[in-house]
């Protein structure tokens, strides 16, 4: 894998560890509610769902770290798989939840995926 691909993979892994943290541990915090445009009541009611979503983001991050740690024979395939998952999740989230997700999740995932194929 190229250094560009490794950097992009690392950055989206960090991003998804951050998503895990926010969704699992900070969902009801005022700053998080402001960022997601939710009320305190909604945040409390959706806390378990957000934690579940955060756990999935953690699995994506773990897979991306695995790709970085894997040997050259496996690294490219893992990067393609997990960056592809990030891209699909971002496309779905952007289409169904918030258009901003296209830029925050789908675009970085796609750029990482593209770098894995081209570089």
Secondary structure, 3 states (H helix, E strand, C coil): CCHHHHHHHHHHHHHHHHHHHHHHHCCCCHHHHHHHCCCHHHHHHCHHHHHHHHHHHHHHHHHHHHHHHCCHHHHHHHHHHHHHHHHHHHHHHHHHCCCHHHHHHHHHHHHHHHHHHHC
